[in-house]
Amino acid sequence: MTFNLRYDKPDLGNNAWTVRKDAVAHLIAAHAPDIIGTQEGKAHQLLDLHRLLPDYQSVGYDRTGTGIDEYCAIFYRLDRLRCLASDDFFLSDTPEIGGSISADWGNSIPRMVSWAVFAVAGKEGTVTIFNTHLDYRSARARELGARLISDRLGQLNLTESCVFLTGDFNAAPGTPPRDTLKQPLPNQLHLHDALADVELEHQLSFHDFTGKAFDAVDTIYYDRRCSLRDVQVYTGKWQGILPSDHFPVIAEFDKSPTN
C-alpha cells in the first residue's frame, strides 16, 4: 500500500486527524498489507497509528531531521517481515545531509526517501522498498528527485532482493518524473508502474477531501522480477469518514515473474 496520510494541519470536522485516525487504522487493518509506504505523517500521527495497529512497526525519519516534521515512514507487519536495514536520503545535491535543500532545484521544503530491506517469513531472499514524496510546486525538483531516486536504485545489488518504490509523486503518468522511474537501470533493474494498465480515470487518487479524485499522483512501482496480481485505488470510507485527502493505492504481488 502507498498512502498519503495528510498531515495534521489541523482540518475541520470529519477531516480532522483526531477523527480520521480511526478510519485510517480501520482501512489498514481491513486490508492488512505487508508493507505501507506513507507520506506526510507527523510523529504524533505515526504514534497514533502504532497504538491502533499493534501488529505493525515502522522505520524512517522526518524531512527536517528534527523529529517534528513530515515523515515518509514505512510500516510493516511484524509477523511477516523482519527489517534488516533502513535509512533515509534527501532529494538534493547533498543527499546524505538531513534536511538539505538545493536552491536551484526550486523546492522550498526538504524532500526525501526512506528505504528499508526486509526478510520475509518463510521466503528466500529479501524485499527492498523505497518510499518518497516529491515536491508539489517545483517541476524541476520533481524531475531531479526522480533522477536521484533512479540513480540510487541503479546502485542496488539485486542478487537476492526484489524492489518496490511507493510514493506520492505529485506528477501524473506520462510526465518526466514518472517516465524517469520506468527507465531500465545499469544493474538490470526495470520498474513497472502497477497502475499502468488501469484506465486513467481509475488511477486518480488525490481528491482534496471531496471524495471525487481528480489527479493521478500516487502509485507503486515494482520490480519486473515480481508479478502483479491485483491493484486498485481504494475509494472506500469508514462510517462515512474519508481517511485522507488521498485515496491509497493497494496492490498484491507474487515474488516471481510472469512469463
KADABEL-V522465 format. One line per field, one symbol per residue. ss: DSSP state (H for helix, E for strand, L for the rest). phi: phi as a letter, one per 30 degrees, with the letter a starting at -180 (. if undefined). Layout:
# KADABEL-V522465
ss=???
phi=???
This chain:
# KADABEL-V522465
ss=LEEELLLLLLLLHHHLHHHHHHHHHHHHHHHLLLEEEEELLLHHHHHHHHHHLLLEEEELLELLLLLLLLELLEEEELLLEEEEEEEEEELLLLLLLLLLLLHHHLLLLLLEEEEEEEEELLLLLEEEEEEEELLLLLHHHHHHHHHHHHHHHHLLLLLLEEEEEEEELLLLLLLHHHHHLLLLLLLLLLEEELLLLLLHHHLLLELLLLLLLLELLEEEEEELLLEEEEEEELLLLELLELLLLELLEEEEEELLLLL
phi=.caddiddddcchdddeeddedddddedddchddbbdcbidceddddeddddbddcbbbjccdciciccdccdccbdddcbbdcaaabbcdadbddceidbceddjccbdbabcbacbdceibdibbcbcbbbddcccddddddddddddedddcddcebbccbbclcchadeidedddedcdecedidbdcddcecceedccdbcbhicicdbbcccabcbdddcbdcaaacdcdcbhicddadcddcbbbbcdaddd
